């Protein structure tokens, strides 16, 4: 389920009440997190947090959070599911999908989720909530690694779309790229919904530039997209086939 970072802003909670979140599954970009927390209200607004997730085979709980467990990392992440808290702060999960195939990229991601927050600051302030901290122990136990990319959509009508209803299944191609030419990347997939990265919040140290999602008929269509990106520098692109169960990104 969607990711999070340490709060760098003030909140109504006292310092003793703030949860001490453990992030053992990625490197936090503290400079960008600070910029999220300190954005002037007149410059703030909706932000999309794109989560790429890889689970532990078996969840690893420490003694403080309950000790050993026999559940999988995915099951731990399902326990974490922060949907009720997101609803309280006006955020929406707008896309959830399982990764069917990793076509380009060394990492074998398991699940993708995208959350739309009303403001950047609300994303940061959520980290100080006790109810969020109580759930986060499951995230820490189940997650092997995460990349979290903060984005704005090219099509800003996405900001006013309703929360999606569950769907049986939809095949979606996902491309995540590092590129000096965002315009060329956008025009290379005109049928895709394109999200432009504002910053990479957490990951392996790489900064990503663009996220694209396109509904397709089959994984063969994703193979075609992957071939078109075969000449890209290694480590600069992910191409994945997804099976979406929530989607207000590619289908409005």
N, C-alpha and C positions, 0 to 999 in steps of 0.2 A: 504494500500500500504506500501512499505518497510519503515523501521524505521530509526532512526537517533539518534545521541547523540551530546552534546555540543562539539565544537572544542576546543582542548587543544593545538593546534599547531598554529604557525604563519601563516599568509596568506598575500596576496597582498592587501587585504582590510584594511583600517584603522579601529581602534577600534570602531569609531563612525558609520562606515558603516556595521559592523558585525550584523547580525540578533540576537535578544535576544530570543532564542528558549525556549518555555515552554514545560517541560516534566512532566506532571502530571499523567502519566500512568505507571510508573515503577521507580525502583531504578537503577541509573546509577552506574556501577562499574568504578569509576574514575581511579583507578590504571590501569585497563586493557585498558581503553580509552587512557591513557597517553602512554602506551606501543605501541598502534597502531600508535599514532602520532609521536613517536620518533624512530620507527623501522629504522635501518640503511638501506639505499637503496639496498645494496648488500644482505641483508637478507629479503627484502620485496618481494612481489609478490601477485598473485591472492588470494583473500579471499572471502568466501561465507557467506553472512549474511542471516541467517534463521530467518524469522519473524513469530511469532505466535501472532495473533491479535484477540482481543475481543472488539466489538463496544458498544458504548452507544446506548440506544434505541432511544434517541433524541440527536442530536449534541448540545453541550454547547459552544457557542461563547461568549467571553467576549466583553465588550463595545469597547475596543481598536481594536478588529478585526471584528467589524460589529454588535455586539449585538446579540439579540435573533434570532433564526432560527427555522423553522419548518421541517428541513430535518433530516433524520436519521443519525446515526453515520457512517453507511456504505456509505451513499451518500456523507457525508463530506469527507470521506477517498478517495472516487472516485474523488472528486475535488482536493484533495491533489496530486494525482498520479504524481510522479516525473520522469516519463519515459523520458521526453524530456531533463531534466537536466542530468539524468544518461547517456543518449546518448552522451552529450557534454563532459563528463569526461571519456568516454570509458568503462562505466559499462553496464551490461546487466541484465534485469530481466529474469531469466532462469526457473522459476517455479512459477505458481500461481494456487491456488486451493481453493474452498470453502470446509469447513468442513461439511460433511454429518452427521457423528455420532462421538461422543466422547465415546470410548469404555472403556478406563482406564484413570483415572485422574479426579480430582474434577472440574477443569476448563473446561467450555464449550466454546472452541475456535470457532471463526467464519470463519477465513480466514488465509491461509498460503501463504507467498511469499518468494522467495529466489532470492537474487541479487548477481551477481558475479562482484566484483570490481577488477580492474587491480592491485591495490595495497591497502594495509591497509591505507596508508597515504592519498590516494585519497578519501577514505571513510570519514576520519576525516575532510579533507580540504573542502569537500562539505558543511559542516555545516556553513561555513563562507560566502557562496554565498548569495547574496541578493535575487536572483530569487528563491533559495531554501527556504529562510526565508519567502518569500511572500506566498509560498504554504503551509508551515508548519502550519500556523494557522488553516487550515482545519484538519490536523492530530490531533492537540491538542484538537480541538473541538469534533472530532468524536470518539477518542480512549478511551476506558475504561481502558484497560491494555494491555501490550505487553511484550513478552519475545523475546529477540534478541540474537541469538547465532552465534558467528563467528567461521567458520569451514573451514577445508581443506578436500578434498575428498580423500578416499583411492585410487580410480581410477583417477589418475591425468590427463587422457585424457579428462576429463570433462573441463579442463582449456581451451581447444582449440575447444570446440563445438560451433557451430553457435548459434545465437539467435534463440529461437524456434518460430515457426509460430503457430497461434491460432489453437486449436483443438476443436472439438465439445464436447467431454467429455472423460475422462479416469479415471477409479477408481484406486486410489492409497492408499496403507496402509502406514501410517506414525508412526514411533516409535521414541520417544525422551526419553533418559535414563540418569540417574545418576548411574554410575557403576565403581567400582575399577578395573574391568577386561574388558577393551575395546576389547581385542582380542576375548574373549569368546562371547561377545555381537555381534561382527562382524560375527563370524562363525555361530552363531545361525540363521542368516538370510543371507545365501549365495547368494540368488537371489536379494537381495536389493542393492541399491546404498547407500554406507555408507559414512557419513561425520563425521569426528572427530572434536570435539569442541576444539578450541584453547582458548576460553574464552566466558563467558556470559556477553554481553555488558550492557544489561538492563533487568530487570525482577523483581522478588519478593525477591531477595536475594539468591536464590538457584543457584548453578553452575551446568550446564549440561555437559555431557561428549560425547554423541554420538547421531547422528540423522540418521535415516534410512528410505528410501522410496522405496517401492516395488509396481510395477504394479500388480493388482490382477483382478480376474474376477468379484468378487462381494463383498459386505460387509460381507457375510458369511465367506470369507477367512480371513477378518480382525478379525472376532470373534475368529477364530482359533488361530491367532497370540496373541490375547488378553488373551486367556486361557493359552497359554504357558508361559505368564508372570504373571499369577495370584499370584504366590508366592513371587513376588518382594515386597520390603518394600513400604508401602503406601507413596505417594508423590515422589517416585523415578522414575516414568515412566508415559508417556502419550502414548496411542494408539488411533489413529484416522482413520476414513474412509474419504478420500478426493475425490472430483470431480475436476480433474485438467482441466484447460482451456489453460494453457501454460506449456510445460514440455520438457526440454532438459536434465533432470536429469535421469528419469527412461527409457526414450526412446531416443536413439541417432540416 
